[in-house]
């Protein structure tokens, strides 16, 4: 099982005050998906991927409306625009911060 410590350096680039407990909750949510290189990343250029994040994590876990989720996802995409490969853990953590 993945550990929050594996992702803390990347998360702290965007939120220096990130707590390991909060990151661990995201890691636990992602679960087995983190074992696959492709599934462990988020592609902002892929509309289907953004919709999966919106309809899955944002709606079910964060309770966000579709419109609010789309706005927050776009904000996270902009925040992480310099990273070609966006870590799913970091992306979902930052999405939670926007919720």
C-alpha positions as protocol buffer text, in pm:
chain_id: "A"
residue {
  index: 1
  type: UNK
  ca { x: 0 y: 0 z: 0 }
}
residue {
  index: 2
  type: UNK
  ca { x: 124 y: 347 z: -84 }
}
residue {
  index: 3
  type: UNK
  ca { x: 215 y: 588 z: 190 }
}
residue {
  index: 4
  type: UNK
  ca { x: 162 y: 962 z: 218 }
}
residue {
  index: 5
  type: UNK
  ca { x: 536 y: 1007 z: 263 }
}
residue {
  index: 6
  type: UNK
  ca { x: 582 y: 896 z: -100 }
}
residue {
  index: 7
  type: UNK
  ca { x: 386 y: 1203 z: -214 }
}
residue {
  index: 8
  type: UNK
  ca { x: 464 y: 1470 z: 45 }
}
residue {
  index: 9
  type: UNK
  ca { x: 747 y: 1637 z: -149 }
}
residue {
  index: 10
  type: UNK
  ca { x: 524 y: 1693 z: -451 }
}
residue {
  index: 11
  type: UNK
  ca { x: 226 y: 1811 z: -242 }
}
residue {
  index: 12
  type: UNK
  ca { x: 445 y: 2050 z: -42 }
}
residue {
  index: 13
  type: UNK
  ca { x: 553 y: 2225 z: -364 }
}
residue {
  index: 14
  type: UNK
  ca { x: 196 y: 2359 z: -377 }
}
residue {
  index: 15
  type: UNK
  ca { x: 103 y: 2363 z: -7 }
}
residue {
  index: 16
  type: UNK
  ca { x: 401 y: 2386 z: 226 }
}
residue {
  index: 17
  type: UNK
  ca { x: 168 y: 2342 z: 525 }
}
residue {
  index: 18
  type: UNK
  ca { x: 15 y: 2016 z: 399 }
}
residue {
  index: 19
  type: UNK
  ca { x: -41 y: 1759 z: 671 }
}
residue {
  index: 20
  type: UNK
  ca { x: 63 y: 1400 z: 619 }
}
residue {
  index: 21
  type: UNK
  ca { x: -273 y: 1285 z: 760 }
}
residue {
  index: 22
  type: UNK
  ca { x: -466 y: 1474 z: 491 }
}
residue {
  index: 23
  type: UNK
  ca { x: -242 y: 1340 z: 216 }
}
residue {
  index: 24
  type: UNK
  ca { x: -279 y: 987 z: 355 }
}
residue {
  index: 25
  type: UNK
  ca { x: -658 y: 1019 z: 323 }
}
residue {
  index: 26
  type: UNK
  ca { x: -617 y: 1096 z: -49 }
}
residue {
  index: 27
  type: UNK
  ca { x: -372 y: 807 z: -88 }
}
residue {
  index: 28
  type: UNK
  ca { x: -622 y: 573 z: 80 }
}
residue {
  index: 29
  type: UNK
  ca { x: -899 y: 696 z: -151 }
}
residue {
  index: 30
  type: UNK
  ca { x: -685 y: 631 z: -461 }
}
residue {
  index: 31
  type: UNK
  ca { x: -591 y: 286 z: -336 }
}
residue {
  index: 32
  type: UNK
  ca { x: -490 y: 37 z: -599 }
}
residue {
  index: 33
  type: UNK
  ca { x: -498 y: 300 z: -878 }
}
residue {
  index: 34
  type: UNK
  ca { x: -162 y: 427 z: -755 }
}
residue {
  index: 35
  type: UNK
  ca { x: 3 y: 102 z: -863 }
}
residue {
  index: 36
  type: UNK
  ca { x: -45 y: 186 z: -1231 }
}
residue {
  index: 37
  type: UNK
  ca { x: 169 y: 465 z: -1377 }
}
residue {
  index: 38
  type: UNK
  ca { x: -115 y: 585 z: -1602 }
}
residue {
  index: 39
  type: UNK
  ca { x: -381 y: 574 z: -1329 }
}
residue {
  index: 40
  type: UNK
  ca { x: -154 y: 755 z: -1083 }
}
residue {
  index: 41
  type: UNK
  ca { x: -152 y: 1065 z: -1306 }
}
residue {
  index: 42
  type: UNK
  ca { x: -417 y: 1320 z: -1405 }
}
residue {
  index: 43
  type: UNK
  ca { x: -431 y: 1463 z: -1755 }
}
residue {
  index: 44
  type: UNK
  ca { x: -581 y: 1811 z: -1766 }
}
residue {
  index: 45
  type: UNK
  ca { x: -591 y: 1802 z: -2145 }
}
residue {
  index: 46
  type: UNK
  ca { x: -821 y: 1496 z: -2143 }
}
residue {
  index: 47
  type: UNK
  ca { x: -1185 y: 1597 z: -2099 }
}
residue {
  index: 48
  type: UNK
  ca { x: -1287 y: 1242 z: -2006 }
}
residue {
  index: 49
  type: UNK
  ca { x: -1026 y: 1242 z: -1729 }
}
residue {
  index: 50
  type: UNK
  ca { x: -1146 y: 1577 z: -1593 }
}
residue {
  index: 51
  type: UNK
  ca { x: -1504 y: 1444 z: -1600 }
}
residue {
  index: 52
  type: UNK
  ca { x: -1397 y: 1131 z: -1406 }
}
residue {
  index: 53
  type: UNK
  ca { x: -1239 y: 1349 z: -1138 }
}
residue {
  index: 54
  type: UNK
  ca { x: -1549 y: 1573 z: -1132 }
}
residue {
  index: 55
  type: UNK
  ca { x: -1803 y: 1290 z: -1117 }
}
residue {
  index: 56
  type: UNK
  ca { x: -1596 y: 1072 z: -886 }
}
residue {
  index: 57
  type: UNK
  ca { x: -1383 y: 1242 z: -625 }
}
residue {
  index: 58
  type: UNK
  ca { x: -1528 y: 1594 z: -644 }
}
residue {
  index: 59
  type: UNK
  ca { x: -1894 y: 1485 z: -636 }
}
residue {
  index: 60
  type: UNK
  ca { x: -1881 y: 1174 z: -421 }
}
residue {
  index: 61
  type: UNK
  ca { x: -1603 y: 1252 z: -176 }
}
residue {
  index: 62
  type: UNK
  ca { x: -1614 y: 1633 z: -161 }
}
residue {
  index: 63
  type: UNK
  ca { x: -1986 y: 1682 z: -231 }
}
residue {
  index: 64
  type: UNK
  ca { x: -1923 y: 1946 z: -496 }
}
residue {
  index: 65
  type: UNK
  ca { x: -2173 y: 2039 z: -767 }
}
residue {
  index: 66
  type: UNK
  ca { x: -2063 y: 1980 z: -1126 }
}
residue {
  index: 67
  type: UNK
  ca { x: -2018 y: 2353 z: -1189 }
}
residue {
  index: 68
  type: UNK
  ca { x: -1816 y: 2409 z: -872 }
}
residue {
  index: 69
  type: UNK
  ca { x: -1607 y: 2101 z: -945 }
}
residue {
  index: 70
  type: UNK
  ca { x: -1533 y: 2211 z: -1302 }
}
residue {
  index: 71
  type: UNK
  ca { x: -1419 y: 2550 z: -1175 }
}
residue {
  index: 72
  type: UNK
  ca { x: -1200 y: 2395 z: -904 }
}
residue {
  index: 73
  type: UNK
  ca { x: -1051 y: 2139 z: -1146 }
}
residue {
  index: 74
  type: UNK
  ca { x: -961 y: 2419 z: -1386 }
}
residue {
  index: 75
  type: UNK
  ca { x: -798 y: 2610 z: -1100 }
}
residue {
  index: 76
  type: UNK
  ca { x: -589 y: 2305 z: -1002 }
}
residue {
  index: 77
  type: UNK
  ca { x: -493 y: 2248 z: -1366 }
}
residue {
  index: 78
  type: UNK
  ca { x: -370 y: 2608 z: -1382 }
}
residue {
  index: 79
  type: UNK
  ca { x: -188 y: 2573 z: -1050 }
}
residue {
  index: 80
  type: UNK
  ca { x: -8 y: 2258 z: -1173 }
}
residue {
  index: 81
  type: UNK
  ca { x: 39 y: 2370 z: -1536 }
}
residue {
  index: 82
  type: UNK
  ca { x: 419 y: 2355 z: -1514 }
}
residue {
  index: 83
  type: UNK
  ca { x: 411 y: 1981 z: -1436 }
}
residue {
  index: 84
  type: UNK
  ca { x: 379 y: 1763 z: -1742 }
}
residue {
  index: 85
  type: UNK
  ca { x: 285 y: 1458 z: -1534 }
}
residue {
  index: 86
  type: UNK
  ca { x: 44 y: 1561 z: -1261 }
}
residue {
  index: 87
  type: UNK
  ca { x: 36 y: 1331 z: -960 }
}
residue {
  index: 88
  type: UNK
  ca { x: -319 y: 1214 z: -887 }
}
residue {
  index: 89
  type: UNK
  ca { x: -256 y: 1243 z: -512 }
}
residue {
  index: 90
  type: UNK
  ca { x: -135 y: 1602 z: -540 }
}
residue {
  index: 91
  type: UNK
  ca { x: -415 y: 1691 z: -782 }
}
residue {
  index: 92
  type: UNK
  ca { x: -690 y: 1550 z: -558 }
}
residue {
  index: 93
  type: UNK
  ca { x: -533 y: 1705 z: -247 }
}
residue {
  index: 94
  type: UNK
  ca { x: -535 y: 2049 z: -412 }
}
residue {
  index: 95
  type: UNK
  ca { x: -889 y: 1993 z: -537 }
}
residue {
  index: 96
  type: UNK
  ca { x: -991 y: 1930 z: -178 }
}
residue {
  index: 97
  type: UNK
  ca { x: -828 y: 2259 z: -78 }
}
residue {
  index: 98
  type: UNK
  ca { x: -1044 y: 2437 z: -341 }
}
residue {
  index: 99
  type: UNK
  ca { x: -1364 y: 2267 z: -220 }
}
